[in-house]
Amino acid sequence: MSRARIATILMSGYLFVAGCGGNDLYYPPVQSSVIGQYIGIFNDGSDDNFNPIMAKNPPFDLWDITFIAFIHTYERNGVYVVDFENARGGGAPKPDDTDRDRISRLLTAATQKNPAMKFVVSLGFGNNDLVNAAKTPEAFADSVVRMLQDNGLDGFDIDYEEIFGLSDEAFRILITTIRNRLDQTGKKYLFTITSDNKSGADILKNNIGSINKVFDYVQAQGYNSWGTFPSVDDQLLAFGVSPSKLVVGTDIESGDPILDHVEYAQIHKAKGIFGWRVNGGKVFDNKFLPLREMYTLMKK
């Protein structure tokens, strides 16, 4: 339906979309489309945005995959592994409120509303995380598997930002090693990459064959708030990312217009859409309305 003819109607707590017929344009929902939402387990400085959002009883039934942000890469006994950051504004976490505790509470709350929910933990950036991980790929991949198994998680995501000093070969070896190690468990773990397509874009372009083979989804951080939508999405498709793997991103935290991103996903037959992030900014303030809008536009 045309943008000018879309009316939003709140009914029984859910958002419905109505059009006026005639010559309206309508892009039907993508079959088997995926909706992902990020939830941060870190504090924003001294501000705890995790526990207050959980107290608001988020509508977990409105999306398919919860991306948990973030874990990081640390050196342990001469190799690089993933571990929890427990970022609490410079202080230690309170008893029973570590990152592991927060993940446990998140899984319990979400599966009560949505038993089919998948949980994917995301490797953050800012500490040369991916570059260091590539220095000891086998040990890193083993630590990823331990992290998933120890916490009852369903997959691993790479937040692909600020990539400096990583070679094509090192990247290819790392992602292949992680994929192989995940598959060796006998469980179908999800493996995703979420790119802002700034630093490290050439690595993605030069390894597109491996990317389409290794990753279940390639997520585009093309945000209106950053001025990068739809350029990031267009570039990933131009590199050769399969539309069946592309998940279009939207910065719901900053109030990106969701319709723009949903239309892009539907026109390009992308696999789905994700939002950054549930426990931040306008999502919290607007009583999860962006989540309801995204669900209705993608699934109904």
C-alpha positions in Angstrom: 0.0 0.0 0.0 1.2 3.5 -0.6 2.9 5.4 2.2 0.4 8.2 2.0 -2.5 5.8 2.5 -1.2 3.9 5.5 -3.1 4.4 8.7 -2.0 2.9 12.0 -4.7 1.7 14.3 -4.0 0.5 17.9 -6.4 -2.2 18.8 -6.1 -4.5 21.9 -2.5 -3.5 22.3 -1.4 -4.5 18.8 -0.7 -2.4 15.7 -2.7 -3.0 12.6 -2.1 -1.4 9.2 -4.9 -0.5 6.9 -5.0 0.9 3.3 -7.6 2.4 1.2 -7.5 0.2 -1.9 -7.5 1.6 -5.4 -4.0 1.8 -7.0 -2.1 1.3 -3.7 1.2 -0.3 -3.9 1.6 -3.4 -1.7 4.6 -5.5 -1.1 3.5 -8.7 0.6 5.3 -10.0 3.6 8.4 -12.1 2.9 7.6 -15.8 3.2 9.2 -17.2 6.4 10.6 -13.8 7.2 12.7 -13.4 10.3 12.5 -10.6 12.9 15.4 -10.1 15.3 15.8 -7.7 18.2 18.9 -6.7 20.1 18.9 -6.4 23.9 21.9 -5.1 25.7 23.1 -6.8 28.9 25.6 -3.9 29.5 24.9 -0.7 31.5 24.9 2.6 29.7 27.5 4.1 31.9 26.0 3.9 35.4 22.5 3.6 33.9 20.9 0.1 34.1 18.7 -0.3 31.1 18.4 -4.0 31.4 16.4 -4.6 34.6 14.0 -1.7 34.0 13.1 -3.0 30.6 12.6 -6.6 31.9 10.2 -5.2 34.5 8.1 -3.8 31.7 7.4 -7.3 30.4 8.6 -7.0 26.8 6.4 -8.5 24.1 8.7 -11.4 23.2 6.1 -13.0 21.1 6.7 -10.3 18.4 10.1 -11.5 17.2 12.0 -14.6 16.4 15.6 -14.1 17.5 16.9 -12.2 20.5 20.5 -10.9 19.9 22.3 -10.5 23.2 24.8 -7.6 23.3 27.7 -8.0 24.1 30.5 -10.4 24.9 34.1 -9.6 24.1 37.5 -11.1 23.3 40.1 -11.5 26.0 43.5 -13.1 26.3 43.6 -16.1 28.6 46.8 -18.2 29.0 48.2 -17.1 25.7 45.1 -17.5 23.5 42.1 -15.4 22.7 38.6 -16.4 23.9 35.2 -15.0 24.4 34.0 -13.9 27.9 31.6 -11.7 29.7 32.4 -8.0 30.1 30.0 -7.3 33.0 30.0 -3.6 32.0 28.4 -1.7 34.9 29.8 1.8 34.6 33.2 1.0 35.9 32.0 -0.9 38.9 31.5 -4.6 39.6 28.1 -6.2 39.0 25.8 -6.6 42.0 25.3 -10.2 43.3 23.0 -12.1 41.1 23.2 -9.5 38.4 26.2 -10.6 36.3 25.9 -10.8 32.5 25.4 -14.6 33.0 22.6 -13.9 35.4 21.0 -11.4 33.0 21.1 -13.9 30.2 19.5 -16.5 32.4 16.6 -14.2 33.3 16.2 -13.1 29.7 15.9 -16.7 28.5 13.4 -17.6 31.2 11.2 -14.5 30.6 11.3 -14.8 26.8 10.5 -18.5 26.5 7.5 -18.1 28.7 5.9 -15.9 26.0 7.7 -17.4 23.0 8.9 -21.0 23.4 10.3 -21.0 19.9 12.6 -17.9 20.6 16.2 -18.3 19.5 19.0 -16.6 21.5 22.2 -15.4 19.7 25.0 -13.8 21.6 26.9 -11.0 19.9 30.6 -10.4 19.9 31.1 -6.6 20.4 33.7 -4.3 19.0 36.0 -1.6 20.4 38.7 -3.9 21.8 40.1 -5.2 18.5 37.9 -8.2 19.3 37.7 -9.8 15.9 41.3 -9.1 15.0 42.5 -10.7 18.2 40.1 -13.7 17.8 41.7 -14.4 14.4 45.1 -14.8 16.0 44.1 -18.0 17.7 41.0 -19.2 15.7 40.8 -22.7 17.0 40.9 -21.7 20.7 38.5 -18.9 20.0 36.0 -21.2 18.2 36.2 -23.6 21.1 35.4 -20.8 23.6 32.4 -19.8 21.5 31.0 -23.3 21.7 31.5 -23.4 25.4 29.8 -20.0 25.8 26.7 -21.2 23.9 26.5 -24.6 25.7 27.1 -23.2 29.2 24.4 -20.6 28.8 21.7 -22.4 26.7 22.2 -20.2 23.7 21.3 -20.9 20.0 24.0 -19.0 18.1 26.8 -16.5 17.7 26.8 -13.1 16.0 29.8 -10.9 15.0 29.2 -7.2 15.3 31.5 -6.3 12.3 32.7 -2.7 13.1 36.0 -1.0 13.5 38.0 -3.7 11.7 41.6 -2.7 11.4 44.6 -4.9 10.7 42.7 -8.0 9.7 43.7 -9.8 6.5 41.3 -11.6 4.0 42.9 -14.9 4.9 42.7 -14.5 8.6 39.0 -13.5 8.4 38.2 -16.5 6.2 40.0 -18.9 8.4 38.3 -17.6 11.5 34.8 -17.7 10.3 35.3 -21.1 8.7 36.8 -22.5 11.9 33.8 -21.1 14.0 31.3 -22.6 11.5 33.0 -25.9 11.5 33.3 -26.1 15.3 29.6 -25.1 15.7 28.6 -27.9 13.2 30.7 -30.5 15.0 28.5 -30.2 18.0 25.6 -31.8 16.1 23.3 -28.9 16.9 22.2 -26.4 14.3 23.6 -23.2 15.8 23.0 -19.9 14.1 26.0 -18.0 12.9 25.4 -14.3 11.8 27.4 -11.2 11.0 26.2 -7.7 11.5 28.1 -5.1 9.4 28.2 -1.3 9.2 30.2 -1.8 6.0 32.7 1.0 6.9 36.0 -0.4 8.0 36.6 -3.9 6.7 34.2 -3.6 3.7 36.8 -4.9 1.3 37.3 -8.0 3.4 33.6 -8.7 3.0 33.7 -8.1 -0.7 36.7 -10.3 -1.2 35.2 -13.2 0.7 31.7 -13.1 -0.4 31.7 -16.8 -1.4 32.7 -17.8 2.1 30.3 -15.4 3.7 27.3 -16.8 1.8 28.4 -20.3 2.7 29.3 -19.8 6.4 26.7 -17.4 7.8 23.0 -18.0 8.2 22.3 -14.3 8.0 24.2 -11.2 7.0 22.7 -8.2 8.8 23.0 -4.7 7.5 23.5 -1.8 10.0 22.0 0.7 7.6 20.4 3.3 9.9 18.7 6.5 9.1 20.1 7.9 12.3 23.6 7.2 11.0 22.9 8.4 7.5 23.8 4.9 6.2 20.4 3.6 5.0 20.0 2.2 2.4 23.7 2.5 1.3 24.9 -0.3 3.6 22.2 -2.6 2.4 22.8 -1.8 -1.3 26.5 -2.3 -0.9 26.1 -5.8 0.7 23.8 -6.8 -2.1 26.2 -5.4 -4.7 29.0 -7.4 -3.1 26.9 -10.5 -3.8 25.3 -11.2 -0.4 22.3 -13.5 -1.2 19.0 -11.7 -0.5 17.9 -14.9 1.2 20.5 -14.2 3.9 20.1 -10.4 4.1 18.5 -9.0 7.2 17.8 -5.3 7.1 18.6 -3.3 10.2 16.8 -0.4 11.7 17.8 1.8 14.7 14.6 1.6 16.7 16.5 3.1 19.6 16.8 6.4 17.8 13.4 6.3 16.1 14.3 5.2 12.5 11.1 5.0 10.4 10.4 1.3 10.3 8.3 1.4 7.2 11.3 2.5 5.1 13.2 -0.6 6.2 10.4 -3.0 5.9 9.6 -1.8 2.4 13.3 -2.3 1.4 13.3 -5.8 2.8 10.1 -6.7 1.0 11.1 -5.1 -2.4 14.5 -6.8 -2.3 13.1 -10.1 -1.0 15.4 -9.9 2.0 15.2 -12.6 4.7 14.0 -10.2 7.4 14.6 -7.2 9.6 16.2 -6.5 12.9 16.1 -3.7 15.4 18.8 -2.1 17.6 17.7 -2.2 20.5 14.8 -3.1 22.7 16.1 -1.6 25.9 16.9 1.9 24.7 15.5 5.3 23.9 12.3 5.5 22.0 11.4 1.8 22.2 11.3 2.0 26.0 9.5 5.4 26.0 6.9 4.3 23.5 5.8 1.2 25.2 7.3 -1.1 22.6 5.2 0.4 19.8 8.1 0.1 17.2 8.2 -3.7 17.9 4.5 -4.0 17.3 4.8 -2.0 14.1 7.7 -4.1 12.8 5.8 -7.3 13.5 2.6 -6.2 11.8 4.4 -4.9 8.7 6.6 -8.0 8.3 4.4 -10.8 9.4 0.8 -9.8 8.7 
